[in-house]
Amino acid sequence: MKKENITSGRVNQKLKTQKRILDTAREMLLSNQDFSLEDVAAQMQISRATIYRYYGSIDMLCLDVAIATTNKDPEDFSAYVSGMDLAQSLFYVQQYFNHMVQTHETELRKYLSLALDRSVKGGNASEHRAGRRPKTLEIVMRPFYEKIGKENYDNLKHVVTVLCGPEPLIVNKDVNGLNNEQSNEVLRWALEMILKGIEVSRQEAKK
């Protein structure tokens, strides 16, 4: 079996486990009972060590449940962007995530604060954040892989992740002094410039 297939299989299994954790915690939240990470693990019949690989605290898990409830499932985006070209698809994803962040700014600031706090204390914050932006972009960009090439594909996925979500909003508001509308305009402009640069590079490569 190819190494990339093994890696992909492990990633898919981790995503399935995380979804089960979120679904279990959501059910326990709806029952209005107090519970801990250990309670969720027991309900799922997984080890305490396993659940701590995904979430460092019950606060992180509950916030992730709240955020997941307001998010579209990444797999659903293929239907939403059907018929769009690459640029239109990426603008749609950017607008969706930025609107979601602005609607739930208070919760997401707390969520980000908890993730960063864990990172400072020696944990790996990326293991405890759902990573919906990269997952969504993988699905949306997949049909354009051959057209733009692996390097552009990977770089574009990473940079669009940076241009939407809570982090750029916080910088634009707290550092640049922009309001929501101004932040959206700046981030869209940045994505437009990057896409134009990729197109120019592709055209020059054909000469």
C-alpha positions as CSV (number, residue, x, y, z in Angstrom):
1,M,0.0,0.0,0.0
2,K,1.3,3.4,-0.9
3,K,2.5,5.7,1.9
4,E,0.1,8.5,0.9
5,N,-2.9,6.0,1.1
6,I,-1.8,5.0,4.6
7,T,-1.5,8.6,5.7
8,S,-4.9,9.5,4.1
9,G,-6.5,6.5,5.9
10,R,-5.1,7.7,9.2
11,V,-6.4,11.2,8.7
12,N,-9.8,9.9,7.7
13,Q,-10.0,7.8,10.8
14,K,-9.0,10.7,13.0
15,L,-11.7,12.8,11.4
16,K,-14.3,10.1,12.0
17,T,-13.2,9.8,15.7
18,Q,-13.4,13.5,16.2
19,K,-16.9,13.6,14.6
20,R,-18.0,10.8,17.0
21,I,-16.7,12.8,19.9
22,L,-18.5,15.9,18.8
23,D,-21.8,14.0,18.2
24,T,-21.6,12.3,21.6
25,A,-20.8,15.6,23.4
26,R,-23.7,17.3,21.6
27,E,-26.1,14.6,22.8
28,M,-24.9,15.0,26.3
29,L,-25.2,18.8,26.1
30,L,-28.8,18.4,24.9
31,S,-29.6,16.3,27.9
32,N,-28.6,19.2,30.2
33,Q,-26.3,17.0,32.3
34,D,-22.9,18.0,33.6
35,F,-20.1,15.9,32.2
36,S,-16.4,15.7,31.8
37,L,-14.0,14.5,29.0
38,E,-13.8,11.2,30.9
39,D,-17.6,10.9,30.7
40,V,-17.6,11.4,27.0
41,A,-14.8,8.8,26.6
42,A,-16.8,6.3,28.7
43,Q,-19.9,6.9,26.7
44,M,-18.0,6.3,23.5
45,Q,-16.0,3.3,25.0
46,I,-12.7,4.9,24.1
47,S,-9.7,5.5,26.4
48,R,-9.1,8.7,28.4
49,A,-5.8,9.1,26.5
50,T,-7.6,9.0,23.1
51,I,-10.0,11.8,23.9
52,Y,-7.2,13.9,25.3
53,R,-5.4,13.6,22.0
54,Y,-8.3,15.6,20.5
55,Y,-9.3,17.9,23.3
56,G,-7.4,19.3,26.2
57,S,-10.4,20.4,28.3
58,I,-14.1,20.1,28.4
59,D,-14.4,23.8,27.6
60,M,-12.6,23.3,24.3
61,L,-14.9,20.4,23.4
62,C,-18.1,22.3,24.3
63,L,-17.0,25.3,22.3
64,D,-16.1,23.1,19.4
65,V,-19.6,21.5,19.6
66,A,-21.2,25.0,19.6
67,I,-19.1,26.1,16.6
68,A,-19.8,22.8,14.7
69,T,-23.5,23.3,15.2
70,T,-23.3,26.7,13.4
71,N,-21.1,25.4,10.6
72,K,-22.0,23.7,7.3
73,D,-20.4,20.2,7.0
74,P,-17.3,20.5,4.7
75,E,-18.7,17.7,2.5
76,D,-21.8,19.9,1.8
77,F,-19.8,22.6,0.1
78,S,-19.4,20.6,-3.1
79,A,-23.1,21.1,-3.7
80,Y,-23.0,24.8,-2.8
81,V,-20.2,25.6,-5.2
82,S,-21.4,23.4,-8.1
83,G,-21.0,25.2,-11.4
84,M,-18.6,27.8,-10.0
85,D,-15.1,28.4,-11.2
86,L,-12.1,28.3,-8.8
87,A,-12.2,32.0,-8.0
88,Q,-16.0,32.0,-7.4
89,S,-15.7,28.9,-5.2
90,L,-12.9,30.4,-3.0
91,F,-14.8,33.7,-2.6
92,Y,-17.8,31.8,-1.5
93,V,-15.9,29.9,1.1
94,Q,-14.1,33.0,2.3
95,Q,-17.4,34.9,2.6
96,Y,-19.1,32.0,4.4
97,F,-16.4,31.7,7.1
98,N,-16.0,35.4,7.6
99,H,-19.7,35.9,8.0
100,M,-19.9,32.9,10.4
101,V,-17.0,34.4,12.5
102,Q,-18.6,37.8,12.7
103,T,-21.9,36.3,13.8
104,H,-20.2,34.2,16.5
105,E,-17.3,36.5,17.3
106,T,-17.5,36.3,21.1
107,E,-17.5,32.5,21.2
108,L,-14.8,32.2,18.6
109,R,-12.5,34.7,20.5
110,K,-12.9,32.5,23.6
111,Y,-12.3,29.4,21.6
112,L,-9.1,30.8,20.0
113,S,-7.9,32.0,23.4
114,L,-8.3,28.5,24.9
115,A,-6.5,26.9,21.9
116,L,-3.6,29.4,22.2
117,D,-3.4,28.9,25.9
118,R,-3.0,25.2,25.4
119,S,-0.3,25.8,22.8
120,V,1.7,28.1,25.2
121,K,1.5,25.5,27.9
122,G,3.2,22.9,25.7
123,G,0.2,21.3,23.8
124,N,-0.3,21.2,20.1
125,A,-3.2,23.6,19.4
126,S,-3.7,22.3,15.9
127,E,-4.6,18.9,17.3
128,H,-7.4,20.4,19.3
129,R,-9.0,22.6,16.6
130,A,-11.4,21.2,14.1
131,G,-9.6,22.6,11.0
132,R,-12.8,23.1,9.0
133,R,-11.3,25.6,6.7
134,P,-8.6,23.3,5.3
135,K,-11.1,20.4,5.0
136,T,-13.6,22.6,3.2
137,L,-11.0,24.0,0.9
138,E,-9.8,20.5,0.0
139,I,-13.3,19.6,-1.1
140,V,-13.9,22.9,-3.0
141,M,-10.5,22.9,-4.8
142,R,-10.2,19.3,-5.6
143,P,-11.8,19.6,-9.2
144,F,-9.1,22.3,-10.0
145,Y,-6.0,20.3,-8.9
146,E,-4.8,19.4,-12.4
147,K,-5.4,22.9,-13.7
148,I,-3.4,24.8,-11.1
149,G,-0.8,22.2,-10.2
150,K,0.3,20.7,-6.9
151,E,2.4,23.7,-5.7
152,N,-0.2,26.3,-6.4
153,Y,-2.9,24.0,-5.0
154,D,-1.1,23.5,-1.7
155,N,0.0,27.1,-1.3
156,L,-3.5,28.5,-2.3
157,K,-5.2,26.2,0.2
158,H,-2.9,27.4,3.0
159,V,-3.2,31.1,2.2
160,V,-7.0,31.1,1.8
161,T,-7.2,29.4,5.2
162,V,-5.3,32.4,6.5
163,L,-7.6,34.9,4.8
164,C,-10.8,33.7,6.5
165,G,-11.8,32.8,10.0
166,P,-11.2,34.4,13.4
167,E,-7.5,35.2,13.1
168,P,-7.6,37.8,10.3
169,L,-10.8,39.3,11.8
170,I,-9.1,39.9,15.1
171,V,-6.0,41.4,13.5
172,N,-8.1,43.7,11.3
173,K,-10.2,44.8,14.2
174,D,-7.8,45.0,17.1
175,V,-4.6,46.0,15.2
176,N,-5.8,47.7,12.0
177,G,-8.9,49.3,13.5
178,L,-11.2,48.1,10.7
179,N,-14.9,47.2,11.1
180,N,-16.5,44.0,9.7
181,E,-17.2,45.4,6.3
182,Q,-13.8,46.9,5.9
183,S,-12.2,43.7,7.0
184,N,-14.2,41.7,4.5
185,E,-13.1,44.1,1.7
186,V,-9.4,43.9,2.5
187,L,-9.5,40.1,2.8
188,R,-11.3,39.7,-0.5
189,W,-8.9,42.1,-2.2
190,A,-6.0,40.0,-0.9
191,L,-7.5,36.8,-2.3
192,E,-8.2,38.6,-5.7
193,M,-4.5,39.7,-5.9
194,I,-3.3,36.2,-5.2
195,L,-5.5,34.6,-7.8
196,K,-4.4,37.1,-10.4
197,G,-0.8,36.4,-9.5
198,I,-1.4,32.6,-10.0
199,E,-3.1,33.2,-13.4
200,V,-0.2,35.5,-14.6
201,S,2.3,32.8,-13.5
202,R,0.4,30.1,-15.3
203,Q,0.2,32.2,-18.5
204,E,4.0,32.9,-18.4
205,A,4.8,29.3,-17.9
206,K,2.9,28.4,-21.1
207,K,5.1,30.8,-23.2
